[in-house]
Structures are given as structure tokens and as C-alpha cells.
């Protein structure tokens, strides 16, 4: 899966945090309540659906992952700027928390072995 965009966030509880935006090939505008202009813009590739994947790692080992799908990315009709799920995403903080909690659980499990 190729990242369309990515960034690194500040470490949380000792875990490195990476966020990647990838194309969401499963979501379609018909699954949502969009008007005809929005659907036409999607068909014209003005915007696309994306997934946002947050990874928590330590020393280069991925230990926790969290994601959200069906995010809008691109020139959405009626917007005056490019919609970027790395910036315009109210879920990122929750995804980071989820990935870190998952990483802590995985690390604890590995330490028990």
C-alpha cells in the first residue's frame, strides 16, 4: 500500500508516531449522502477517499496501529482549498491514543515471553 502523504508526529510515551494517508479503494460516494455535484467531482478525480493509518513504533518496530477510512482528500466541491486528511482530521488524536495503547499491550505481551 503506497502512502499518498505522511508525517511524523511527536513521540508519545516513548513511541514514535507516524501517520500515513493511503487511497481507500473500498469507499464510494454512493455509500454516503452526497449530492450529484460531489459525486461528479469524485468521478472526475477532483477528490478521492483515503484512509488514515497511525503507527506507534519503538526502535523501528511497529507495535500498534489504528486507522480510519472513508476520509475525503482533494478538491472537494464548495471548498476553497485542498482537503488534507493529515490536517483536516478530527480523529487523529484518538487514532494516536488507540495506536499507543495497542503498542503498550503488544510490548507487555512480548515482555511476558
C-alpha positions as CSV (number, residue, x, y, z in Angstrom):
1,X,0.0,0.0,0.0
2,X,1.5,3.3,-1.1
3,X,1.2,6.4,1.0
4,X,-0.2,9.4,-0.7
5,X,1.2,11.5,2.1
6,X,2.7,11.0,5.5
7,X,4.2,12.8,8.5
8,X,5.8,12.0,11.8
9,X,4.2,13.4,15.0
10,X,5.9,14.0,18.3
11,X,6.6,10.8,20.3
12,X,4.0,9.7,22.8
13,X,5.0,7.7,25.9
14,X,8.3,6.8,24.2
15,X,6.7,5.6,21.0
16,X,7.4,7.1,17.6
17,X,4.2,8.1,15.9
18,X,3.8,8.0,12.1
19,X,0.7,9.0,10.2
20,X,0.1,7.9,6.6
21,X,-2.7,8.7,4.1
22,X,-3.4,5.9,1.7
23,X,-6.0,5.6,-1.1
24,X,-9.3,4.0,0.1
25,X,-10.4,1.9,-2.9
26,X,-13.4,0.4,-1.0
27,X,-15.3,3.6,-0.2
28,X,-17.6,5.0,-2.9
29,X,-19.7,8.2,-2.9
30,X,-22.9,6.1,-3.2
31,X,-22.2,4.8,0.3
32,X,-22.7,8.3,1.7
33,X,-25.3,11.0,1.4
34,X,-23.5,13.2,-1.3
35,X,-25.2,15.4,-3.9
36,X,-24.8,15.0,-7.6
37,X,-22.1,17.7,-7.8
38,X,-19.9,15.9,-5.2
39,X,-20.3,12.6,-7.0
40,X,-19.4,14.1,-10.3
41,X,-16.3,15.7,-8.8
42,X,-15.3,12.3,-7.4
43,X,-15.8,10.7,-10.9
44,X,-13.6,13.5,-12.3
45,X,-10.8,12.7,-9.8
46,X,-11.1,16.1,-8.2
47,X,-11.2,14.3,-4.8
48,X,-10.8,10.8,-3.5
49,X,-11.5,8.7,-0.5
50,X,-8.5,8.0,1.7
51,X,-7.6,6.0,4.8
52,X,-5.5,7.5,7.6
53,X,-3.2,5.0,9.3
54,X,-1.4,5.8,12.6
55,X,1.5,3.6,13.6
56,X,3.2,3.6,17.0
57,X,6.7,2.1,17.0
58,X,9.7,1.7,19.2
59,X,13.3,1.3,17.9
60,X,11.9,0.8,14.4
61,X,9.5,-2.0,15.3
62,X,5.8,-1.3,14.6
63,X,3.9,-2.3,17.7
64,X,0.5,-0.6,17.4
65,X,-1.7,0.5,14.5
66,X,-5.0,2.4,14.3
67,X,-6.9,3.7,11.2
68,X,-9.9,5.4,9.9
69,X,-11.3,5.1,6.4
70,X,-13.6,7.0,4.1
71,X,-11.9,10.3,4.6
72,X,-12.2,12.9,1.9
73,X,-9.0,14.1,0.2
74,X,-8.6,16.6,-2.6
75,X,-10.6,19.5,-4.1
76,X,-14.0,18.8,-2.6
77,X,-16.8,20.8,-4.2
78,X,-17.6,24.0,-2.3
79,X,-14.2,24.1,-0.5
80,X,-11.7,26.8,-1.4
81,X,-8.7,24.7,-0.5
82,X,-7.3,21.2,-0.9
83,X,-8.8,18.9,1.8
84,X,-6.0,17.1,3.5
85,X,-6.8,14.3,6.0
86,X,-3.4,14.8,7.7
87,X,-4.6,18.3,8.6
88,X,-8.4,18.2,8.5
89,X,-9.0,15.1,10.6
90,X,-10.6,15.3,14.0
91,X,-9.9,11.6,14.6
92,X,-6.0,11.8,14.6
93,X,-5.7,12.3,18.3
94,X,-8.0,9.4,19.0
95,X,-6.1,7.2,16.5
96,X,-2.8,8.1,18.2
97,X,-4.2,7.1,21.6
98,X,-5.5,3.9,20.1
99,X,-2.2,3.0,18.4
100,X,-0.2,3.8,21.6
101,X,-2.5,1.7,23.8
102,X,-2.2,-1.2,21.2
103,X,1.6,-0.8,21.2
104,X,1.8,-0.8,25.0
105,X,-0.3,-4.0,25.1
106,X,1.9,-5.6,22.4
107,X,5.1,-4.6,24.2
108,X,3.7,-6.0,27.5
109,X,2.9,-9.3,25.8
110,X,6.4,-9.5,24.3
111,X,8.0,-8.9,27.6
112,X,6.0,-11.8,29.2
113,X,7.5,-14.3,26.7
